[in-house]
Amino acid sequence: MNRKALIVDDNVEELWSCAALLKERGFVVTACSRSEEAVGKFMQERPDLVLLDIRMPGKSGFDILKEIRRLDSHACVIMLSAFGDAGTVVRALKEGADNFADKPLDPDKLMVVVEKEIAGRDLEMEVRTLRSLQDEGPATVKDIIGKSAAIERIRKEVKMYADTADVVLITGRPGVGKNLVARALHGESSRRKRAFVHRHCGAFAPTIFESAVFGHCKGAFTDARHDKKGAIEAAEDGTLFLDEIGTLSMDTQAKLLLVIESGVYSRVGDEANVERTNARFIAATNEDIEQAVFQNRFREDLFHRLRDAWIQVPPLSDRREDILPLVDHFMEVESRRYHLPPVELSSGAREMLYNHDWPANVRGVRQMVRSIIRTGDESVIKEALERKHLVPGAYGVCYEDCTDLPAKVGAAVEHVEKSVIGACLKRHSGNRRKVADHLGISYRSLLYKMKKYGLRDANWDASPGPQQAA
């Protein structure tokens, strides 16, 4: 989908010059020479970029900027003026402009400013998207949206197991809502006021995972400069949610089974001392867990211990009556989140959404609604659903006719993660501490991911790094 740009300038020559420049760069451009029409054009087009002249007859650029920011806090707005004194620039930035460009416009300088601000906006959208996939707020069965028989069953199972099972297994394809079911199990239990600790098993190397979950003592390994408690201790009297448990090594599975069975464990490097835990364990996986047992990739004894309370979440294609309630729910949630009005969908648009198979499941519905909210236009539905392959982009990932979906989902997440970290390294001139703070991850995690993707500080680019080229 091409980006949209709105240019507001009473100087017709400048206006068309700008329009031609942006069209060359792939923007769909709307031009407006009357200040009174600017806000209406903005509401109609919902552009990604606004080039806004400050001095015009009628409303000033500052007046228009104020109205745009009231409608959309995320649109990229660059102010233009032939009177770019320091006071004007400072006022523009204080009132919500993203950047400033002097007139007469230098095409090269203008595009440097545009590309910088669009890249920054994309980065923030990517980070927001990634974080939205890990919502960790409290949940109850009321947050499990849908009216199908399968959803009614899941609500009943959550209620039933909330306080009667110390171990629960949740299975289902990527994006079906296993995270939400886990949070609802915690939120409906008597442990709801205690910690809910989420660890994604596939995000760690085996040795690092054991340290993250069991904790370690000083000197247990290189850089272990002090004792550190693990997720089990952090979840004491609460819930520890282990996502994608099928990725764990057989050795780690054995250690986890011991904790679940006996309630005792040892920190890494301090195996002589035993700790006790009262944490409740919830595990989730998108694998066919029985097939994994058959192939000797998952311990049979651990599987039988987990399956005592087993919640299976079916794909959205098997419960179509949940699609439109999810669309309506996310329309409300996302419009509040981005401070944008909900989009009234036509019956034709709703029919397209209902009839789609949604290989990305609930996650795909949310990403689609986010795109509709951002553009204010339901036409993005047809364009997105007509794609026949996986397409990573600024607003998430769209899927259609995908085979080997788990592998492609993993590849898409890695693509986005690499792009986000690389852009952030550029933005902060290679300052790793600032990048880690900006992304909300630990410094050590950042170093691990940089090494994994072959990223090189401020000089990062799309070419293969040392590891990738090997």
C-alpha positions in Angstrom: 0.0 0.0 0.0 1.5 3.4 -1.1 1.9 6.0 1.6 -0.3 9.1 1.5 0.9 12.7 1.7 -1.1 15.9 2.1 0.5 19.2 1.1 -1.0 22.4 2.4 0.5 25.6 0.8 -1.1 28.7 -0.8 2.0 29.1 -3.1 0.8 27.0 -6.0 4.3 26.8 -7.5 5.8 25.4 -4.3 2.7 23.1 -3.9 3.0 21.4 -7.2 6.8 21.2 -7.0 6.5 19.4 -3.7 3.7 17.1 -5.1 5.9 16.1 -8.0 8.8 15.3 -5.7 6.8 13.1 -3.4 5.1 11.3 -6.3 8.5 10.4 -7.6 9.2 8.7 -4.2 6.0 6.7 -4.4 3.6 8.8 -2.3 -0.1 9.3 -3.3 -0.3 13.1 -3.0 -3.3 15.3 -2.2 -2.6 19.1 -2.6 -4.5 21.8 -0.9 -4.0 25.6 -1.4 -6.8 26.8 0.9 -6.2 26.6 4.6 -9.9 26.4 5.3 -10.0 23.0 3.4 -6.9 21.5 5.0 -8.5 19.8 8.0 -11.3 18.3 5.9 -8.7 17.0 3.4 -6.8 15.5 6.3 -9.9 13.7 7.7 -10.8 12.5 4.3 -7.4 11.1 3.3 -5.8 10.2 6.6 -2.3 10.8 5.2 0.9 9.4 6.6 2.7 12.7 5.9 1.6 16.3 6.0 3.7 19.2 4.6 2.2 22.3 6.1 3.0 25.9 5.3 2.9 28.2 8.3 1.9 31.5 6.8 -1.3 31.4 4.7 -4.4 33.5 4.2 -7.1 32.5 6.7 -6.0 29.9 9.2 -2.4 29.8 10.0 -0.3 26.6 9.8 -0.2 26.5 13.6 -4.1 26.5 13.7 -4.2 23.6 11.3 -1.5 21.8 13.2 -3.5 22.0 16.4 -6.6 20.5 14.8 -4.6 17.7 13.1 -3.0 16.8 16.4 -6.4 16.6 18.0 -7.5 14.2 15.3 -4.3 12.1 15.1 -1.3 12.2 17.4 0.8 9.9 15.2 0.6 11.5 11.7 4.0 12.9 10.6 3.7 16.7 10.2 6.6 18.8 8.7 6.1 22.6 8.8 7.3 24.8 5.9 8.2 28.5 6.1 10.3 31.1 4.3 10.7 32.8 7.7 12.5 30.0 9.6 13.9 32.0 12.5 14.7 30.2 15.7 11.5 31.3 17.4 9.3 30.0 14.6 11.1 26.6 14.6 10.8 26.3 18.4 7.1 27.1 18.3 6.4 24.6 15.5 8.1 21.8 17.5 6.5 22.8 20.7 3.0 22.7 19.2 3.5 19.2 17.8 5.3 19.4 14.5 7.7 16.5 13.9 10.2 18.7 11.9 10.7 21.9 10.0 11.9 22.7 6.5 12.9 26.1 5.1 11.5 27.6 1.9 12.3 27.8 -0.9 12.6 24.1 -0.6 15.7 22.2 -1.5 14.5 18.8 -2.9 17.4 16.8 -1.5 17.2 18.4 2.0 13.4 18.1 2.1 13.5 14.3 1.3 16.2 13.7 3.9 13.8 15.3 6.5 10.8 13.4 5.1 12.6 10.0 5.1 14.0 10.5 8.6 10.6 11.3 10.1 8.8 8.6 8.2 11.4 6.0 9.4 11.1 7.2 12.9 7.3 6.9 12.7 7.6 3.4 11.3 10.0 2.4 14.1 7.5 3.6 16.7 4.7 1.7 14.9 6.8 -1.5 14.7 7.7 -1.3 18.4 4.1 -0.6 19.3 3.0 -3.6 17.2 5.5 -6.0 18.7 4.5 -4.9 22.2 0.8 -5.2 21.4 1.5 -8.9 20.7 2.6 -9.3 24.3 -0.1 -7.6 26.2 0.3 -8.6 29.9 -2.5 -6.8 31.6 -5.0 -8.6 33.8 -7.7 -10.5 32.1 -10.9 -12.5 32.9 -13.2 -14.7 30.9 -15.1 -11.6 29.8 -12.0 -10.6 27.8 -12.2 -13.8 25.7 -14.3 -12.4 22.8 -16.6 -14.6 20.8 -20.0 -16.4 20.8 -19.0 -19.8 19.3 -19.5 -23.1 21.1 -15.7 -23.4 21.3 -15.3 -20.0 23.0 -18.1 -20.9 25.5 -16.2 -24.2 26.2 -12.9 -22.3 26.8 -14.6 -19.8 29.2 -16.0 -22.8 31.2 -12.6 -24.5 31.2 -10.9 -21.4 32.4 -13.4 -21.0 35.2 -13.0 -24.7 36.1 -9.2 -24.8 36.1 -8.6 -21.4 37.6 -8.2 -22.7 41.1 -8.4 -26.5 40.7 -5.3 -27.2 38.5 -1.7 -26.3 39.5 -0.6 -27.0 35.9 -2.4 -26.1 32.7 -1.5 -26.8 29.1 -2.9 -24.5 26.3 -2.5 -25.5 22.7 -3.4 -23.9 19.4 -2.0 -22.4 16.2 -0.1 -19.1 16.3 -2.3 -16.1 17.0 -5.4 -17.9 18.4 -5.1 -16.2 21.8 -3.2 -18.6 24.0 -1.6 -15.7 25.9 -5.1 -14.3 26.7 -6.3 -17.6 27.9 -3.3 -17.9 30.2 -3.9 -14.4 31.6 -7.6 -15.2 32.1 -6.7 -18.4 34.1 -4.6 -16.2 36.4 -7.1 -13.4 36.5 -10.0 -15.7 37.5 -7.9 -17.5 40.2 -7.3 -16.7 43.8 -3.7 -15.8 42.8 -4.9 -12.8 40.7 -3.3 -10.3 43.1 0.0 -12.0 42.9 2.6 -11.8 40.0 1.9 -13.1 36.5 5.3 -13.9 35.0 5.6 -14.6 31.2 8.6 -16.2 29.7 8.8 -17.2 26.0 10.9 -20.4 25.8 12.0 -19.9 22.2 13.5 -16.5 22.9 16.4 -17.9 24.9 19.4 -20.1 24.3 19.1 -23.2 26.6 21.7 -22.1 29.1 20.3 -18.6 29.2 16.7 -19.9 29.6 17.6 -22.0 32.6 19.2 -18.9 34.3 16.2 -16.8 33.4 13.7 -19.4 34.9 15.7 -21.0 37.7 17.9 -18.1 38.6 21.7 -18.3 39.1 24.3 -17.7 41.8 27.3 -15.4 41.6 30.1 -17.1 39.6 27.8 -19.7 37.9 29.1 -18.6 34.5 31.0 -15.8 32.8 29.5 -12.4 33.7 27.4 -13.8 36.6 28.7 -11.1 38.9 25.9 -11.4 41.5 23.1 -13.7 42.5 19.9 -13.3 40.4 16.5 -14.7 41.1 14.7 -16.4 38.2 11.1 -16.4 36.9 10.0 -19.2 39.3 11.0 -17.1 42.3 9.4 -14.0 40.8 6.2 -15.9 40.4 6.0 -17.1 44.0 2.3 -17.6 45.0 1.4 -16.3 41.5 1.6 -17.8 38.0 4.5 -18.6 35.7 3.4 -18.8 32.0 5.9 -20.6 29.8 5.0 -19.9 26.2 6.1 -22.2 23.4 7.3 -24.9 25.8 7.8 -27.2 22.8 11.1 -25.4 22.0 12.8 -26.5 25.2 15.6 -29.0 25.1 14.9 -32.5 26.6 17.3 -31.8 29.5 15.5 -28.5 30.4 12.2 -30.3 30.1 13.4 -32.9 32.7 14.4 -30.0 35.1 11.0 -28.4 34.6 9.2 -31.6 35.3 11.0 -32.0 38.6 9.9 -28.5 39.7 6.3 -29.2 38.7 6.2 -32.6 40.4 8.0 -31.7 43.6 7.9 -27.9 43.9 11.7 -27.8 44.4 14.5 -26.5 42.2 18.0 -25.2 42.3 19.6 -22.1 40.9 22.2 -22.5 38.2 25.6 -22.9 39.8 24.1 -23.7 43.2 22.8 -27.3 42.7 23.7 -28.2 46.3 21.0 -26.0 47.7 17.3 -26.5 47.1 14.6 -23.8 46.8 10.9 -24.4 47.2 8.1 -22.8 45.2 4.4 -22.4 45.3 4.1 -21.0 41.8 1.4 -22.2 39.5 2.6 -23.3 36.0 0.8 -22.6 32.7 2.4 -23.9 29.5 1.5 -23.1 25.9 2.6 -24.4 22.5 1.5 -24.1 18.9 3.0 -27.5 18.1 1.1 -30.8 17.7 2.4 -31.9 21.2 1.4 -35.5 20.8 3.3 -35.7 17.5 6.3 -34.1 19.3 6.1 -36.9 21.9 5.9 -39.6 19.2 9.0 -38.1 17.5 10.9 -38.0 20.8 11.2 -34.2 20.8 9.0 -33.8 23.9 9.1 -35.9 27.1 6.2 -38.2 27.5 6.2 -37.9 31.3 6.1 -34.1 31.1 3.3 -34.2 28.5 1.2 -36.5 30.7 1.7 -34.2 33.7 0.7 -31.1 31.7 -2.4 -32.7 30.0 -4.2 -33.1 33.3 -5.8 -29.7 32.5 -5.6 -29.2 28.7 -7.3 -26.2 26.9 -7.3 -26.5 23.2 -8.0 -23.2 21.3 -9.2 -23.9 17.7 -8.3 -21.7 14.7 -10.5 -18.8 13.7 -11.5 -20.6 10.5 -13.2 -23.2 12.7 -15.3 -20.7 14.5 -16.4 -18.1 12.0 -19.1 -16.7 14.3 -16.3 -15.2 16.4 -14.8 -13.1 13.5 -17.2 -10.1 13.5 -17.4 -9.8 17.3 -13.6 -9.7 17.3 -13.6 -7.0 14.5 -16.0 -4.9 16.5 -14.0 -5.4 19.7 -10.7 -4.4 18.2 -12.3 -1.5 16.3 -13.2 0.0 19.7 -9.9 -0.9 21.4 -7.6 0.3 18.6 -9.5 3.6 18.0 -9.1 4.4 21.7 -5.5 3.4 21.6 -4.6 5.7 18.7 -7.1 8.4 19.5 -8.8 8.0 16.1 -12.5 7.6 15.4 -13.8 4.0 14.7 -14.5 3.2 11.0 -18.1 2.3 10.1 -17.7 -0.8 7.9 -20.1 -1.5 5.1 -21.9 -4.8 4.8 -19.7 -5.8 1.9 -16.5 -5.2 4.0 -17.9 -7.2 6.9 -18.8 -10.0 4.6 -15.2 -10.1 3.2 -13.9 -10.3 6.8 -16.3 -13.0 7.7 -15.5 -15.2 4.7 -11.7 -14.9 5.1 -9.9 -18.0 6.5 -7.6 -15.9 8.8 -4.4 -18.1 8.8 -3.0 -15.5 11.3 -6.1 -16.0 13.5 -7.1 -13.4 16.1 -3.7 -11.7 15.7 -4.4 -11.2 12.0 -7.9 -9.7 12.7 -6.3 -7.2 15.1 -3.6 -6.2 12.6 -6.2 -5.7 9.9 -8.4 -3.5 12.2 -5.3 -1.5 13.1 -4.7 -0.8 9.4 -8.3 0.2 8.9 -8.2 2.6 11.9 -4.8 4.1 10.8 -6.0 4.8 7.2 -9.7 5.5 8.0 -10.5 3.5 4.9 -12.1 0.1 4.6 -10.6 -0.4 1.1 -7.4 -1.7 2.7 -9.3 -4.9 3.5 -9.6 -6.0 -0.1 -6.0 -5.1 -0.9 -4.7 -7.0 2.1 -6.8 -10.1 1.7 -5.9 -10.4 -2.0 -2.2 -10.9 -1.1 -1.2 -14.5 -1.8 1.9 -14.6 0.4 3.3 -13.4 3.7 4.1 -9.6 3.6 5.9 -8.0 6.6 5.2 -4.3 6.9 4.8 -1.3 9.1 1.3 -2.3 10.4 2.1 -6.0 11.2 1.9 -9.1 9.0 -0.8 -10.2 6.6 -1.2 -13.8 5.5 -3.1 -15.6 2.7 -2.6 -19.1 1.3 0.4 -19.8 3.6 1.9 -23.3 4.0 4.3 -24.1 6.9 2.8 -21.2 8.8 4.8 -21.6 12.1 8.1 -21.3 10.2 6.8 -18.3 8.2 5.5 -16.6 11.3 9.0 -17.0 12.9 10.7 -15.6 9.8 8.3 -12.6 9.8 8.9 -11.8 13.5 12.7 -12.0 12.9 12.4 -9.8 9.8 10.5 -7.1 11.8 12.8 -7.4 14.9 15.9 -7.0 12.8 14.5 -4.0 11.0 13.3 -2.3 14.2 16.6 -2.8 16.0 18.6 -1.7 12.9 16.5 1.5 12.5 16.8 2.2 16.2 20.6 1.8 16.1 20.7 4.4 13.3 18.3 6.7 15.1 20.5 6.7 18.2 23.8 6.8 16.4 24.8 3.3 17.6 24.3 4.1 21.4 23.3 0.7 22.6 22.1 1.8 26.0 19.7 4.2 24.4 18.5 1.6 22.0 17.8 -0.9 24.7 15.9 1.7 26.8 13.9 2.8 23.7 12.9 -0.8 22.8 12.2 -1.8 26.5 14.7 -4.7 26.5 17.7 -5.4 28.6 21.2 -4.4 27.4 22.3 -8.0 27.3 19.3 -9.0 25.2 20.1 -6.2 22.7 23.7 -7.5 22.4 22.4 -11.1 21.8 20.0 -9.9 19.1 22.6 -7.7 17.4 24.9 -10.7 17.3 22.1 -13.0 16.1 21.2 -10.7 13.2 24.7 -9.5 12.4 23.9 -5.8 13.2 26.7 -3.3 13.4 25.8 -0.3 15.6 25.2 3.0 13.7 26.6 1.6 10.5 23.9 -1.0 10.3 22.4 -1.5 6.8 20.4 -4.2 5.0 23.5 -6.0 3.7 24.5 -9.3 5.3 26.5 -9.0 8.5 29.5 -11.2 9.3 27.4 -14.0 10.6 24.9 -13.9 7.8 27.5 -13.9 5.1 29.2 -17.0 6.5 
